[in-house]
Amino acid sequence: MDTDDLSLPTYRGIIIEAERFNHDLTLRFGVLASNCKNDDDYLNQAETMIKHWLTDENFEIAADVIFFGEPVDLEKFKITLEKLLENITEIRKTPMNEREYEDWG
């Protein structure tokens, strides 16, 4: 799937929120969509990826890879990841078939 196939709450809660922090983070979440079947699959995979980053012993090295060697404030990065997890929790409160989607047709 493409990011255009995400529900509006998922797009806003993940893609837009990631962009507020750093465009390179947005790229990671954008690429993730190509491996997903639907909105819920995307949320599951995004959550798994975020939790992996947060628990990685080499968080600083992982951040270096994620941001292509550009320095970032690691504490703000962690706060952003935690905010993304909160957004995922909120999005899941609405069943997938009741979420608003962009009508591209």
C-alpha positions as CSV (number, residue, x, y, z in Angstrom):
1,M,0.0,0.0,0.0
2,D,1.0,3.6,-0.3
3,T,0.7,6.4,2.4
4,D,-2.2,7.7,0.4
5,D,-4.1,4.6,1.4
6,L,-3.7,5.3,5.1
7,S,-6.7,6.6,7.0
8,L,-6.6,10.3,7.7
9,P,-6.2,9.8,11.5
10,T,-3.2,7.4,10.8
11,Y,-1.7,9.7,8.3
12,R,-2.0,12.7,10.7
13,G,-1.0,10.7,13.8
14,I,2.1,9.1,12.3
15,I,3.3,10.8,9.1
16,I,2.5,14.4,10.0
17,E,3.7,13.9,13.6
18,A,7.0,12.4,12.4
19,E,7.4,15.2,10.0
20,R,7.1,17.7,12.8
21,F,10.3,16.2,14.3
22,N,12.4,15.4,11.2
23,H,11.8,14.7,7.6
24,D,14.1,11.6,7.7
25,L,11.8,10.1,10.3
26,T,8.9,10.7,8.0
27,L,10.7,8.8,5.3
28,R,11.0,5.7,7.5
29,F,7.3,5.7,8.2
30,G,6.5,6.3,4.6
31,V,8.6,3.4,3.4
32,L,7.0,1.2,6.0
33,A,3.6,1.6,4.3
34,S,4.8,-0.3,1.2
35,N,5.1,-3.5,3.3
36,C,1.6,-3.2,4.8
37,K,-1.8,-4.7,3.8
38,N,-4.1,-2.1,5.4
39,D,-4.3,0.6,8.0
40,D,-4.3,-1.7,11.0
41,D,-1.3,-3.6,9.7
42,Y,0.5,-0.3,9.3
43,L,-0.3,0.7,12.9
44,N,1.0,-2.7,14.1
45,Q,4.2,-2.5,12.1
46,A,4.8,1.1,13.1
47,E,4.3,0.2,16.8
48,T,6.7,-2.7,16.5
49,M,9.3,-0.5,14.8
50,I,8.9,2.3,17.4
51,K,9.1,-0.1,20.4
52,H,12.2,-1.7,18.8
53,W,13.9,1.7,18.6
54,L,13.0,2.6,22.1
55,T,14.4,-0.6,23.6
56,D,17.5,-0.8,21.4
57,E,20.6,-0.9,23.6
58,N,22.3,1.0,20.8
59,F,19.6,3.7,20.6
60,E,22.2,6.4,19.7
61,I,23.6,4.3,16.9
62,A,20.1,3.4,15.6
63,A,19.3,7.1,15.6
64,D,22.5,7.8,13.6
65,V,21.3,5.3,10.9
66,I,17.7,6.6,10.9
67,F,18.8,10.2,10.4
68,F,21.6,9.4,7.9
69,G,24.3,10.6,10.2
70,E,22.7,13.9,11.0
71,P,22.7,14.8,14.7
72,V,19.4,14.9,16.4
73,D,18.3,15.6,20.0
74,L,17.9,12.1,21.3
75,E,15.7,13.1,24.2
76,K,13.3,14.9,21.8
77,F,13.4,11.9,19.5
78,K,12.3,9.6,22.3
79,I,9.5,12.0,23.2
80,T,8.4,12.0,19.6
81,L,8.4,8.2,19.5
82,E,6.4,8.0,22.7
83,K,3.9,10.6,21.2
84,L,3.6,8.3,18.1
85,L,2.8,5.4,20.4
86,E,0.1,7.5,22.1
87,N,-1.3,8.4,18.7
88,I,-1.5,4.8,17.7
89,T,-3.4,3.9,20.8
90,E,-5.9,6.7,20.1
91,I,-6.3,5.8,16.4
92,R,-7.1,2.2,17.3
93,K,-10.0,3.3,19.4
94,T,-11.9,3.8,16.1
95,P,-12.5,0.6,14.1
96,M,-10.7,0.6,10.8
97,N,-13.9,0.6,8.8
98,E,-15.1,3.7,10.7
99,R,-11.9,5.7,10.1
100,E,-12.0,8.6,7.6
101,Y,-10.1,8.0,4.3
102,E,-9.2,10.4,1.6
103,D,-11.3,10.0,-1.5
104,W,-8.8,10.1,-4.4
105,G,-11.4,9.1,-7.0
